[in-house]
Amino acid sequence: MSNEEVKEIDRSAVILKEDDQVGAVQIADDVVAMIASLAATEVEGISSMAGNITNELMSKVGVKNLTKGVKVDINGNKVRVALALALDYGYNIPTTCQLVQAKVKSTIENMTGLTCSDVNIRISGITMKKDR
């Protein structure tokens, strides 16, 4: 990966280029947003993304709903992510958010090869057991 060059081609995608002879890999911002959304909802204590989209429902809805509550900013090979989440009642907010930040960061970096510099979280609500 030391020969890897990253170039931003437009505001909605980034190209990871390893070798001119082989070709290029293009990653859309929405793909990075989907990765972040799915990783965040896998953490215990996260009930949904903003807009009440749960992990079980994500596979049944379109791309726009998959990325609801997620904002991704890619600048060169650095990614900044902002998430709006609803937590289950009874979970420690700082601890749960740290777990989400670590999970989202590692998942994005492992799947895309980009560096995740920030994972900012806004708690948009608390879900009671009877609400789910």
Secondary structure, DSSP 8 states (H G I E B T S, - for coil): -TT-EEEEEETTEEEEEEETTTEEEEEEHHHHHHHHHHHHHTSTTEEEETTTB-HHHHTTS-HHHHTTTEEEEEETTEEEEEEEEEEETTS-HHHHHHHHHHHHHHHHHHHH--EEEEEEEEEEEEE-GGG-
